[in-house]
Amino acid sequence: MDPIRIAVVGMGKIARDQHLPAIAGNAAFSLAATVSPHDPGMPGVPHHRSLEALLEEGPAVDAVALCTPPQVRYDLAAMALRRGIHVFLEKPPGATLAEVAALSARADKVGATLFAGWHSRFAAGVGPARAWLAERTIESVSVIWREDVRVWHPGQAWIWEPGGLGVFDPGINALSIITHILPRPFFLKSATLVLPANRAAPIAADLEFRDTAGAPIHMDLDWRQTGPQSWDIIVETDAGTLKLSHGGAVLSIPSGTEHNEDHEYPGLYGRFSTLIRGGRSDVDTDPLRLVADAFLRGRREITDAFHD
């Protein structure tokens, strides 16, 4: 079977650090082209400054991976889908729920695959955590996702703009994990969003959820962390405590701790190729819906101006 010819659109840090190595390591794909108005691309790989130029001038592609900021992703995805090209959406899959729904409907109409890539669900501890929790009664959940924005998102002005999500850009990774591993649906009860005086998106957030059986779920998001960074999920159950740390890479349960090698983006591309070969899509918007609820229901607090 011929490899899937894929173009990477948006050649920022995530594309170079994660997408390109994952594509290179998966025989189901071949890197056909790259697209960026600023980055020069890869030696020996055709490069265009826009997706429109690639589609008009070639080379031909079967799929695109959209690694751009979410605010511009809808038009790019729609352009590809109009030609029946399969689309991989980096997280979050869009700037709004409505545009993702529109893309999903278009993909179904033209028979192309649309994939919302929640990479943290492919962290080493997430699958085993889901299996362990399926047989437990959840008593409470605590999510602590604290990092230093100056270290992890330097110079990314788009992330502070409407649609960029602010601290929910990393926080949505935690939501993608807990919506996947918890056995019951949950919903927002209250939220406080902390916005710098000179920014449109929050730098911190405190959220309270409840699942459908009444178990409390607390989420603490903060971009002002210095020193050790925290990406932890702690679930109290009737059989003891489960902890996912290092963003889901390390799993601790009463019987011991698992430190398995992480293959998040290789897992994503394995899933994408399976969807394409099977003629299916996977567009889960639950994590984005919970973020939207936080913006809809959250109380705003203004703090000091933030400067990179």
Backbone bond lengths (Angstrom), bond angles and torsions (degrees), N, CA, C in turn:
res aa  C-N    CA-C-N  psi(-1)  N-CA   C-N-CA  omega(-1)  CA-C   N-CA-C  phi
1 M - - - 1.465 - - 1.525 109.26 -
2 D 1.322 116.68 131.92 1.459 120.71 -178.54 1.522 110.50 -65.78
3 P 1.330 117.42 145.39 1.474 119.26 177.33 1.518 111.40 -66.57
4 I 1.316 115.15 155.94 1.461 122.62 177.36 1.523 107.75 -79.13
5 R 1.323 116.70 120.08 1.467 121.56 -179.00 1.532 108.62 -80.57
6 I 1.318 116.13 114.81 1.462 120.20 -173.32 1.521 111.03 -120.74
7 A 1.336 115.22 143.68 1.460 122.13 173.31 1.518 108.94 -113.14
8 V 1.317 116.40 138.75 1.466 121.98 175.41 1.525 107.85 -98.44
9 V 1.327 115.96 122.52 1.460 122.43 -176.89 1.521 108.19 -110.10
10 G 1.345 115.15 116.35 1.457 120.50 -174.27 1.513 108.98 98.33
11 M 1.319 116.92 103.90 1.463 120.89 -171.88 1.518 111.71 -108.45
12 G 1.315 115.64 52.72 1.457 120.79 176.63 1.512 111.87 -86.59
13 K 1.331 115.04 -163.10 1.465 120.75 -174.64 1.520 111.98 -61.95
14 I 1.342 117.65 -43.17 1.461 119.42 -176.61 1.521 111.16 -66.10
15 A 1.331 116.75 -35.58 1.468 119.41 178.84 1.521 110.49 -66.21
16 R 1.318 116.48 -45.63 1.476 119.62 -176.24 1.526 111.71 -73.95
17 D 1.324 116.53 -37.89 1.472 119.03 -176.42 1.523 112.45 -78.00
18 Q 1.336 117.40 -32.59 1.466 120.03 -169.80 1.527 113.90 -121.81
19 H 1.312 117.67 -53.11 1.462 119.59 -173.51 1.529 112.52 -66.38
20 L 1.307 117.45 -49.61 1.465 118.92 -176.75 1.525 112.66 -62.35
21 P 1.343 119.52 -44.98 1.473 118.14 176.43 1.528 112.69 -63.21
22 A 1.332 118.08 -37.62 1.460 120.40 179.97 1.525 111.18 -65.85
23 I 1.317 116.55 -40.42 1.471 120.15 177.19 1.520 110.48 -64.80
24 A 1.337 116.07 -44.12 1.460 119.80 -179.87 1.526 112.08 -62.19
25 G 1.325 117.08 -28.80 1.458 120.91 -177.51 1.511 114.56 -91.39
26 N 1.325 117.56 4.01 1.462 120.90 -177.26 1.527 108.75 -120.46
27 A 1.320 116.51 113.74 1.458 121.33 -176.48 1.520 112.70 -67.60
28 A 1.341 118.00 -13.85 1.464 120.48 178.19 1.519 111.94 -71.75
29 F 1.351 117.09 -15.69 1.462 121.48 -177.07 1.523 111.35 -120.65
30 S 1.334 114.73 153.41 1.457 121.32 166.03 1.519 107.83 -131.26
31 L 1.329 117.14 134.28 1.463 121.24 -179.64 1.524 108.40 -75.76
32 A 1.339 115.89 109.09 1.462 120.81 -175.20 1.523 112.33 -90.73
33 A 1.355 117.10 -29.50 1.461 119.70 -175.60 1.521 109.55 -168.89
34 T 1.327 114.94 163.87 1.456 121.66 170.66 1.521 108.42 -127.60
35 V 1.334 115.53 156.79 1.465 121.44 -177.81 1.517 108.83 -136.74
36 S 1.319 116.74 127.24 1.459 122.17 174.61 1.519 108.93 -168.89
37 P 1.343 118.09 136.91 1.468 119.25 176.14 1.518 113.01 -77.65
38 H 1.324 118.02 -11.00 1.459 121.48 -174.05 1.526 112.79 -119.14
39 D 1.321 117.70 -42.66 1.464 122.44 -176.39 1.531 110.02 -80.87
40 P 1.341 118.51 140.63 1.471 120.34 -178.87 1.516 114.40 -77.44
41 G 1.329 118.29 -7.34 1.455 120.02 178.36 1.510 113.22 89.04
42 M 1.334 116.06 -161.03 1.459 123.43 -174.35 1.526 110.17 -109.49
43 P 1.337 118.00 141.05 1.468 120.16 177.30 1.528 111.32 -56.88
44 G 1.317 115.82 130.91 1.450 120.58 176.39 1.510 115.50 81.04
45 V 1.342 117.82 0.35 1.470 121.54 -179.54 1.526 108.21 -113.36
46 P 1.333 119.04 127.28 1.466 120.58 178.40 1.529 111.71 -53.26
47 H 1.316 115.40 139.26 1.464 120.31 -175.22 1.521 109.76 -134.67
48 H 1.343 115.80 140.02 1.460 122.10 176.11 1.515 109.49 -131.54
49 R 1.337 115.23 156.52 1.454 120.46 -179.91 1.530 112.30 -83.19
50 S 1.338 116.95 -14.94 1.462 120.07 179.14 1.519 109.67 -146.65
51 L 1.330 115.70 155.84 1.460 120.25 176.30 1.517 110.25 -66.05
52 E 1.311 116.90 -36.91 1.466 120.31 178.03 1.523 110.92 -57.72
53 A 1.334 116.95 -43.12 1.465 120.31 179.05 1.520 111.07 -64.14
54 L 1.326 116.90 -41.30 1.466 119.73 178.27 1.524 110.92 -60.75
55 L 1.327 117.28 -46.03 1.455 120.48 -176.31 1.521 111.73 -68.56
56 E 1.328 116.90 -29.02 1.466 120.02 179.89 1.528 112.31 -83.70
57 E 1.327 117.16 -36.22 1.457 121.00 -171.35 1.520 114.13 -104.46
58 G 1.346 117.39 -16.69 1.455 120.51 -177.91 1.516 112.04 86.04
59 P 1.309 116.19 175.85 1.459 128.36 6.88 1.529 113.08 -72.24
60 A 1.323 115.81 164.87 1.459 120.77 178.78 1.525 110.63 -66.48
61 V 1.336 116.10 142.49 1.459 120.87 177.35 1.522 109.11 -131.30
62 D 1.320 115.04 152.22 1.465 121.73 176.31 1.521 111.87 -98.76
63 A 1.348 116.72 -23.89 1.462 121.55 -174.44 1.517 109.88 -150.15
64 V 1.327 115.16 156.20 1.458 121.21 173.32 1.519 108.93 -130.51
65 A 1.325 116.43 144.65 1.456 123.24 170.86 1.521 107.14 -108.52
66 L 1.328 116.49 116.20 1.460 121.12 -175.88 1.517 109.90 -94.52
67 C 1.333 115.35 106.15 1.464 123.00 -176.41 1.523 110.83 -109.66
68 T 1.309 116.64 23.69 1.460 122.45 179.48 1.521 110.16 -83.77
69 P 1.341 118.47 169.49 1.461 119.97 169.26 1.527 110.44 -57.52
70 P 1.334 118.05 149.30 1.467 120.19 -174.71 1.516 114.03 -64.51
71 Q 1.332 117.91 -25.21 1.459 119.81 -175.71 1.528 113.25 -63.42
72 V 1.330 118.23 -24.02 1.473 121.00 -177.04 1.522 112.01 -110.13
73 R 1.300 117.62 6.19 1.456 120.11 -168.85 1.524 113.32 -78.06
74 Y 1.326 117.75 -30.72 1.462 119.34 -176.42 1.529 111.82 -58.80
75 D 1.321 117.33 -50.38 1.467 120.49 -176.60 1.526 111.14 -61.72
76 L 1.319 116.94 -38.06 1.463 120.37 179.09 1.526 110.86 -67.00
77 A 1.334 116.33 -44.78 1.463 119.91 179.86 1.519 111.16 -64.28
78 A 1.330 116.28 -43.06 1.461 119.79 179.65 1.524 110.99 -62.86
79 M 1.321 117.59 -39.28 1.459 122.03 178.13 1.523 111.04 -60.70
80 A 1.329 116.14 -43.71 1.463 119.91 179.14 1.520 111.37 -68.11
81 L 1.330 117.23 -44.90 1.463 120.78 -176.84 1.525 111.79 -64.25
82 R 1.338 117.60 -32.10 1.464 119.80 177.76 1.525 111.35 -58.88
83 R 1.334 116.38 -25.46 1.460 121.41 179.49 1.528 112.09 -99.77
84 G 1.335 116.52 8.58 1.454 119.70 178.94 1.502 114.21 75.37
85 I 1.332 117.19 20.33 1.463 122.24 -178.79 1.520 109.47 -88.45
86 H 1.322 117.05 135.36 1.457 122.68 179.30 1.537 109.85 -69.87
87 V 1.338 116.66 147.07 1.467 120.88 -172.70 1.524 110.82 -130.68
88 F 1.323 115.04 127.23 1.465 124.67 171.41 1.528 106.94 -102.59
89 L 1.332 117.26 121.78 1.457 122.71 179.20 1.530 109.42 -102.48
90 E 1.330 116.80 119.20 1.463 119.03 171.42 1.527 108.36 -62.03
91 K 1.323 115.66 162.61 1.462 118.91 178.94 1.527 109.70 -83.99
92 P 1.338 117.73 147.08 1.451 126.53 -12.23 1.523 109.48 -69.62
93 P 1.336 119.29 154.44 1.460 119.78 -171.61 1.519 114.55 -67.64
94 G 1.317 117.97 -15.00 1.455 120.72 177.63 1.505 110.92 -168.72
95 A 1.329 115.50 176.32 1.460 120.39 178.64 1.527 111.52 -83.21
96 T 1.343 117.28 -21.42 1.464 121.52 177.23 1.518 109.55 -141.27
97 L 1.328 115.00 158.31 1.456 120.58 176.25 1.523 111.37 -66.38
98 A 1.332 116.90 -38.39 1.459 120.42 -176.18 1.521 111.88 -63.24
99 E 1.339 117.17 -39.40 1.462 117.99 -179.22 1.524 111.35 -69.99
100 V 1.321 117.59 -33.50 1.468 119.37 176.98 1.522 109.98 -67.52
101 A 1.336 117.15 -40.00 1.464 120.62 176.84 1.522 110.99 -61.60
102 A 1.331 116.56 -40.16 1.465 120.15 178.68 1.525 111.05 -64.66
103 L 1.323 116.95 -40.49 1.466 120.17 177.72 1.524 111.07 -65.44
104 S 1.323 116.30 -39.91 1.458 119.88 179.54 1.527 110.81 -62.05
105 A 1.325 116.47 -42.90 1.461 120.33 178.73 1.519 111.03 -64.43
106 R 1.331 117.01 -39.64 1.468 120.59 179.06 1.518 111.07 -66.28
107 A 1.331 116.95 -41.27 1.465 120.16 178.74 1.523 110.74 -61.31
108 D 1.326 116.38 -43.37 1.464 119.85 177.87 1.519 111.08 -61.45
109 K 1.322 117.31 -39.38 1.458 121.59 -176.55 1.519 112.10 -66.16
110 V 1.347 116.02 -39.82 1.470 119.05 -176.55 1.522 112.77 -93.76
111 G 1.331 116.98 -5.14 1.457 120.26 178.84 1.513 114.44 76.61
112 A 1.351 116.69 26.81 1.464 121.35 177.44 1.528 109.64 -102.18
113 T 1.321 116.12 159.61 1.462 122.23 177.46 1.519 110.18 -87.50
114 L 1.329 116.03 132.53 1.460 123.06 171.07 1.521 107.03 -120.16
115 F 1.333 115.99 127.29 1.462 121.19 -174.52 1.514 109.80 -129.10
116 A 1.342 116.18 119.43 1.464 121.89 173.01 1.522 107.58 -89.79
117 G 1.320 116.80 111.07 1.459 121.63 -169.71 1.519 113.11 -91.83
118 W 1.328 116.78 93.92 1.468 121.71 175.74 1.525 107.99 -88.13
119 H 1.323 116.59 91.34 1.467 120.17 -169.85 1.522 113.12 -64.73
120 S 1.342 118.46 -31.80 1.466 119.76 -176.64 1.523 112.17 -66.71
121 R 1.314 118.22 -21.14 1.465 120.07 176.42 1.528 111.99 -67.12
122 F 1.333 116.14 -16.40 1.461 120.30 -179.71 1.529 112.02 -99.24
123 A 1.346 116.94 7.60 1.463 119.99 173.88 1.527 109.38 -63.21
124 A 1.327 115.96 152.32 1.464 121.37 -167.46 1.526 113.80 -58.93
125 G 1.329 118.23 -35.37 1.453 119.84 -175.05 1.515 115.26 -88.35
126 V 1.333 117.94 -8.87 1.461 120.79 -170.04 1.526 112.31 -71.38
127 G 1.324 117.68 -47.19 1.463 120.17 178.63 1.520 112.91 -59.60
128 P 1.332 118.25 -49.97 1.468 119.14 176.30 1.530 113.55 -61.33
129 A 1.333 117.18 -35.40 1.466 119.77 177.56 1.521 110.92 -64.10
130 R 1.306 116.81 -42.86 1.467 121.16 178.14 1.531 110.80 -59.03
131 A 1.324 115.79 -45.48 1.469 120.04 -179.12 1.525 111.17 -64.11
132 W 1.341 117.70 -41.55 1.470 121.43 -178.37 1.523 110.75 -66.94
133 L 1.342 117.11 -41.61 1.460 120.51 -176.75 1.523 112.59 -73.62
134 A 1.308 117.42 -20.57 1.467 120.13 -178.56 1.516 112.28 -60.33
135 E 1.327 117.01 -24.54 1.464 121.39 -177.02 1.528 112.62 -106.40
136 R 1.335 118.09 12.29 1.463 121.69 -176.11 1.526 111.34 -117.02
137 T 1.318 114.72 162.08 1.460 121.63 170.23 1.520 108.27 -96.15
138 I 1.322 116.82 122.56 1.465 121.25 -178.13 1.524 109.23 -81.75
139 E 1.342 116.26 127.34 1.462 120.94 178.84 1.524 111.98 -100.76
140 S 1.330 117.40 -39.83 1.466 121.26 176.89 1.515 109.03 -164.95
141 V 1.338 114.96 159.68 1.466 121.30 179.62 1.517 108.13 -136.31
142 S 1.334 115.98 137.64 1.465 122.09 174.84 1.520 108.93 -127.42
143 V 1.328 116.19 128.27 1.463 122.20 178.48 1.519 108.11 -117.97
144 I 1.331 116.45 122.62 1.471 121.91 179.17 1.520 106.63 -122.39
145 W 1.322 115.78 108.72 1.475 121.85 -175.52 1.518 106.58 -126.33
146 R 1.333 116.09 90.16 1.467 121.54 -174.39 1.525 109.46 -125.33
147 E 1.326 115.50 126.14 1.461 120.38 -179.87 1.519 109.61 -147.62
148 D 1.316 115.64 170.52 1.463 122.73 -178.68 1.526 108.60 -98.09
149 V 1.329 116.58 109.35 1.461 120.32 -176.56 1.525 111.76 -60.36
150 R 1.330 117.23 -29.49 1.466 119.42 -179.53 1.528 111.95 -68.07
151 V 1.316 115.99 -26.58 1.471 120.77 178.77 1.523 111.49 -83.63
152 W 1.327 116.74 -44.10 1.465 121.04 -169.47 1.524 114.51 -95.27
153 H 1.341 117.13 -19.90 1.471 119.12 -177.83 1.529 110.87 -137.82
154 P 1.320 118.32 50.20 1.470 119.03 -176.80 1.530 111.82 -68.16
155 G 1.327 116.08 133.79 1.453 120.79 173.82 1.515 115.59 70.44
156 Q 1.327 119.04 9.70 1.465 121.22 -178.27 1.532 109.12 -90.67
157 A 1.322 115.98 81.31 1.468 120.23 -175.85 1.517 112.25 -62.87
158 W 1.331 117.82 -33.35 1.470 121.13 -177.20 1.522 112.66 -59.84
159 I 1.332 115.78 -27.30 1.462 119.58 -174.64 1.526 111.94 -70.67
160 W 1.342 116.98 -18.69 1.461 122.14 179.03 1.523 112.02 -94.46
161 E 1.323 117.94 -5.02 1.455 121.99 -176.46 1.534 110.50 -90.97
162 P 1.339 118.03 161.60 1.471 119.79 176.01 1.531 110.93 -53.32
163 G 1.306 116.28 130.98 1.462 121.02 -175.97 1.512 113.34 92.17
164 G 1.324 117.28 -13.93 1.463 120.61 179.14 1.518 113.41 -84.95
165 L 1.330 116.89 -16.79 1.469 126.08 171.46 1.520 115.48 79.85
166 G 1.339 119.87 -14.96 1.452 119.48 -179.81 1.518 111.26 58.36
167 V 1.339 116.90 -133.34 1.466 121.07 -176.24 1.527 112.27 -63.62
168 F 1.321 117.49 -16.27 1.463 119.44 176.29 1.524 112.41 -75.12
169 D 1.327 118.48 -10.89 1.461 118.81 175.53 1.528 110.45 -62.14
170 P 1.345 120.14 -49.35 1.461 118.60 169.81 1.526 112.42 -77.50
171 G 1.340 117.03 -33.67 1.457 119.99 -177.16 1.515 113.42 -62.08
172 I 1.327 116.61 -28.80 1.459 119.13 179.53 1.522 111.19 -67.46
173 N 1.335 117.10 -21.18 1.468 119.41 173.53 1.530 110.46 -63.80
174 A 1.331 115.90 -43.04 1.467 119.15 177.12 1.523 110.82 -63.65
175 L 1.320 116.96 -41.60 1.457 120.13 177.94 1.523 111.16 -63.90
176 S 1.331 117.05 -35.88 1.470 118.81 177.95 1.520 110.82 -65.19
177 I 1.326 117.29 -31.64 1.463 120.10 177.97 1.523 111.26 -73.89
178 I 1.337 117.43 -50.39 1.464 117.94 -173.22 1.527 112.02 -71.90
179 T 1.345 118.26 -29.61 1.465 118.14 173.66 1.525 110.93 -67.24
180 H 1.320 117.05 -20.83 1.472 121.85 -179.15 1.525 112.20 -89.93
181 I 1.333 117.97 -35.52 1.468 119.33 -171.77 1.526 113.74 -96.88
182 L 1.326 118.43 -25.29 1.461 119.37 -177.77 1.524 109.84 -78.15
183 P 1.323 117.84 136.16 1.469 120.19 -172.82 1.520 114.60 -75.56
184 R 1.350 118.22 -14.82 1.460 119.84 -179.34 1.523 110.75 -122.98
185 P 1.335 117.94 149.95 1.475 120.49 175.15 1.525 110.60 -62.29
186 F 1.336 115.78 155.95 1.456 120.18 175.57 1.514 109.37 -141.12
187 F 1.332 115.36 164.87 1.457 120.66 -173.27 1.521 109.72 -147.64
188 L 1.329 114.97 159.36 1.459 121.82 -175.45 1.521 111.56 -77.99
189 K 1.333 115.85 135.72 1.462 122.04 173.61 1.528 111.78 -105.61
190 S 1.322 117.13 -39.71 1.464 120.18 178.93 1.519 109.22 -160.22
191 A 1.332 115.57 159.04 1.466 120.16 179.91 1.518 109.68 -156.29
192 T 1.320 115.41 145.42 1.458 122.63 170.87 1.522 107.75 -122.27
193 L 1.327 116.77 123.61 1.454 122.81 179.70 1.527 108.50 -109.39
194 V 1.326 116.44 126.89 1.463 122.10 -178.41 1.524 108.48 -103.27
195 L 1.344 116.49 116.35 1.461 122.01 -176.82 1.519 110.36 -113.22
196 P 1.335 118.11 129.99 1.461 119.55 170.57 1.528 110.24 -61.16
197 A 1.307 116.28 149.92 1.459 120.82 -176.12 1.521 112.77 -61.14
198 N 1.338 117.42 -24.28 1.465 120.87 -176.63 1.528 113.26 -108.49
199 R 1.337 117.80 17.26 1.459 120.73 -177.86 1.523 110.65 -130.71
200 A 1.334 115.86 154.94 1.458 121.31 -179.19 1.516 113.19 -95.83
201 A 1.327 117.61 -9.15 1.466 121.60 -177.08 1.531 109.16 -124.70
202 P 1.329 117.59 154.47 1.470 120.51 -172.79 1.524 113.53 -73.94
203 I 1.324 114.34 149.08 1.461 122.13 174.20 1.525 111.03 -98.56
204 A 1.334 116.77 -14.24 1.460 122.13 178.18 1.529 108.67 -155.11
205 A 1.327 115.52 158.94 1.464 120.11 177.80 1.515 109.60 -155.83
206 D 1.323 115.63 145.59 1.457 122.79 174.97 1.523 107.18 -126.16
207 L 1.333 116.87 122.27 1.458 121.18 -172.19 1.520 111.21 -129.01
208 E 1.327 114.97 142.53 1.459 122.16 175.44 1.526 108.73 -120.01
209 F 1.330 115.37 122.89 1.453 122.10 175.93 1.532 109.30 -115.96
210 R 1.322 116.28 166.40 1.461 123.37 168.76 1.520 107.85 -136.28
211 D 1.338 116.26 140.60 1.458 116.69 172.92 1.529 109.28 -87.04
212 T 1.313 117.65 175.81 1.462 121.11 -172.42 1.519 113.56 -70.58
213 A 1.339 117.27 -8.72 1.465 120.72 173.57 1.527 111.66 -102.67
214 G 1.342 116.85 3.05 1.456 120.84 176.30 1.511 116.03 96.53
215 A 1.325 118.84 -0.31 1.463 120.66 -179.49 1.529 110.19 -68.69
216 P 1.343 118.29 132.03 1.466 120.45 -179.33 1.524 111.95 -79.46
217 I 1.315 114.83 143.95 1.470 122.62 177.79 1.521 106.90 -130.80
218 H 1.329 116.26 118.22 1.464 121.15 -179.17 1.520 109.77 -111.28
219 M 1.320 116.35 135.58 1.469 121.36 179.68 1.522 109.34 -125.58
220 D 1.329 115.88 127.92 1.462 124.22 179.05 1.522 107.82 -118.22
221 L 1.339 116.19 109.57 1.464 122.15 179.39 1.522 109.39 -113.54
222 D 1.328 117.09 134.71 1.465 119.10 179.62 1.514 109.49 -155.57
223 W 1.330 115.17 133.98 1.465 121.65 178.17 1.529 112.04 -100.22
224 R 1.305 117.96 8.53 1.465 120.74 -175.39 1.520 112.04 -105.17
225 Q 1.325 117.27 14.34 1.464 121.30 -177.48 1.528 110.96 -70.85
226 T 1.311 116.29 133.33 1.461 121.35 171.35 1.525 107.97 -117.98
227 G 1.316 116.35 161.40 1.464 118.95 -176.09 1.511 110.74 75.89
228 P 1.336 117.58 -146.57 1.470 120.45 -179.42 1.532 111.50 -58.12
229 Q 1.315 115.63 138.65 1.456 121.50 179.61 1.535 109.21 -96.01
230 S 1.333 116.43 153.28 1.468 120.71 -175.00 1.523 110.19 -126.61
231 W 1.338 115.61 122.80 1.464 121.78 172.81 1.528 106.49 -134.06
232 D 1.328 116.58 76.73 1.458 122.29 -168.60 1.524 111.82 -125.14
233 I 1.332 115.31 143.55 1.457 123.52 174.22 1.524 107.30 -129.09
234 I 1.327 116.82 123.28 1.459 122.27 -177.56 1.530 108.45 -119.84
235 V 1.317 116.17 122.96 1.461 121.34 -178.04 1.526 108.63 -119.21
236 E 1.323 116.47 118.75 1.457 122.01 175.17 1.527 108.79 -90.49
237 T 1.330 115.76 128.20 1.460 120.35 -178.08 1.524 110.60 -130.89
238 D 1.339 115.41 175.15 1.457 120.26 177.07 1.520 112.62 -68.99
239 A 1.348 117.20 -11.11 1.467 121.20 -179.80 1.524 112.22 -113.06
240 G 1.338 117.23 14.98 1.450 120.72 -179.97 1.515 112.19 113.83
241 T 1.332 115.39 -169.69 1.469 122.36 -171.91 1.512 111.42 -100.31
242 L 1.320 115.45 134.10 1.457 122.86 169.53 1.520 108.12 -108.14
243 K 1.327 116.52 136.15 1.456 120.36 175.98 1.524 109.84 -132.99
244 L 1.321 115.04 128.09 1.461 122.12 169.45 1.520 107.07 -106.75
245 S 1.314 116.90 123.49 1.461 120.72 179.74 1.523 109.88 -124.41
246 H 1.346 115.13 172.94 1.468 121.53 -177.49 1.532 110.82 53.72
247 G 1.343 116.36 42.05 1.447 120.79 176.11 1.511 114.84 71.57
248 G 1.321 117.62 18.89 1.453 121.64 179.97 1.511 113.81 105.25
249 A 1.318 117.31 -0.95 1.466 120.63 -177.31 1.519 112.64 -75.76
250 V 1.335 117.57 -30.52 1.462 122.03 -175.62 1.526 108.91 -117.53
251 L 1.317 116.46 127.62 1.457 122.71 -179.82 1.517 109.94 -114.39
252 S 1.331 115.52 128.00 1.465 121.48 174.35 1.523 108.73 -121.49
253 I 1.328 115.83 126.82 1.460 123.57 174.33 1.523 107.44 -132.68
254 P 1.335 119.49 170.23 1.469 119.60 -175.54 1.523 114.85 -54.29
255 S 1.319 118.24 -26.94 1.465 120.00 -178.32 1.524 113.44 -83.99
256 G 1.352 118.16 -7.93 1.458 119.63 178.45 1.507 112.59 147.95
257 T 1.339 115.29 -173.98 1.464 122.79 -176.54 1.519 109.59 -120.21
258 E 1.322 116.03 135.98 1.459 121.93 178.72 1.515 109.76 -111.42
259 H 1.327 115.97 127.22 1.463 122.58 174.59 1.526 107.15 -118.99
260 N 1.311 117.26 88.65 1.454 120.92 -179.42 1.529 110.19 -103.15
261 E 1.318 115.24 156.38 1.463 120.19 -178.96 1.522 109.51 -67.43
262 D 1.334 115.40 135.21 1.455 120.12 -179.28 1.525 111.39 -84.69
263 H 1.312 115.86 138.53 1.463 122.29 176.78 1.527 108.80 -138.29
264 E 1.335 116.61 55.96 1.453 119.54 -173.71 1.526 112.27 -62.32
265 Y 1.314 117.35 -57.67 1.465 119.48 -175.58 1.526 112.97 -73.68
266 P 1.323 120.20 -36.03 1.470 117.35 169.42 1.532 112.25 -57.80
267 G 1.344 116.72 -36.78 1.455 119.83 176.43 1.519 112.12 -64.71
268 L 1.331 116.76 -40.33 1.456 120.57 177.48 1.521 111.51 -60.58
269 Y 1.326 116.21 -46.05 1.466 119.03 -177.76 1.523 111.96 -71.72
270 G 1.325 117.15 -29.58 1.453 119.29 171.56 1.522 110.63 -62.51
271 R 1.323 116.76 -43.54 1.457 121.96 178.12 1.530 110.84 -64.81
272 F 1.328 117.66 -43.15 1.463 121.98 -179.08 1.528 110.70 -60.90
273 S 1.315 116.77 -44.82 1.473 119.54 -179.63 1.525 110.70 -65.14
274 T 1.328 117.69 -39.33 1.462 121.09 178.08 1.526 110.97 -62.78
275 L 1.325 117.08 -42.43 1.466 121.17 178.04 1.520 111.31 -62.38
276 I 1.337 116.48 -44.73 1.468 120.33 -179.45 1.521 110.50 -62.36
277 R 1.329 117.00 -48.57 1.465 120.67 -178.72 1.525 111.06 -63.23
278 G 1.331 117.06 -30.41 1.456 120.73 -178.93 1.514 114.44 -91.70
279 G 1.352 117.27 -2.24 1.450 120.89 179.66 1.518 113.91 66.64
280 R 1.347 116.25 37.79 1.466 120.45 -176.07 1.529 110.52 -127.07
281 S 1.328 115.86 165.28 1.460 122.81 174.59 1.521 109.72 -119.96
282 D 1.326 116.25 164.19 1.462 122.97 176.32 1.524 106.66 -145.25
283 V 1.328 115.85 100.51 1.465 120.77 -174.16 1.528 109.16 -129.19
284 D 1.314 116.62 72.19 1.456 122.00 179.10 1.530 108.61 -80.94
285 T 1.322 116.89 120.53 1.468 120.67 -179.99 1.529 112.68 -108.38
286 D 1.335 118.56 10.77 1.471 119.82 -178.05 1.530 113.12 -56.25
287 P 1.346 120.31 -45.27 1.470 118.19 179.33 1.526 112.63 -61.95
288 L 1.333 117.19 -41.33 1.460 120.43 179.72 1.527 110.91 -67.81
289 R 1.325 117.98 -34.83 1.457 121.18 178.38 1.529 110.84 -62.65
290 L 1.323 117.39 -39.92 1.457 120.51 179.05 1.528 111.73 -67.63
291 V 1.335 116.87 -35.09 1.470 119.89 174.47 1.527 109.80 -65.73
292 A 1.321 116.58 -43.70 1.463 119.71 178.11 1.520 110.90 -59.48
293 D 1.338 117.30 -39.97 1.463 120.78 177.45 1.526 111.18 -62.07
294 A 1.339 116.37 -37.25 1.464 119.59 179.31 1.526 110.99 -64.47
295 F 1.328 117.17 -41.15 1.460 120.00 177.48 1.525 111.14 -69.83
296 L 1.331 116.85 -32.10 1.465 120.88 -179.16 1.518 111.63 -73.04
297 R 1.336 116.29 -41.29 1.459 120.22 -171.94 1.529 113.27 -105.40
298 G 1.321 117.75 -14.41 1.457 120.61 -172.00 1.522 114.37 -70.25
299 R 1.318 114.68 146.29 1.465 122.47 173.55 1.524 108.54 -87.38
300 R 1.332 117.66 133.62 1.464 122.42 -178.17 1.515 111.61 -91.89
301 E 1.312 115.76 137.66 1.452 122.49 168.41 1.521 108.57 -124.22
302 I 1.309 117.65 136.47 1.460 122.12 -179.88 1.514 108.61 -100.19
303 T 1.333 116.04 131.94 1.452 121.70 178.84 1.521 109.54 -120.28
304 D 1.316 116.80 -174.56 1.462 120.65 -178.09 1.519 111.75 -60.24
305 A 1.319 115.92 152.43 1.460 121.25 178.14 1.522 110.12 -58.82
306 F 1.334 115.73 145.50 1.471 121.15 178.76 1.519 109.31 -107.73
307 H 1.342 115.14 135.93 1.469 121.45 177.17 1.515 108.64 -131.15
308 D 1.345 116.54 133.03 1.469 120.97 178.35 1.518 110.70 -61.44
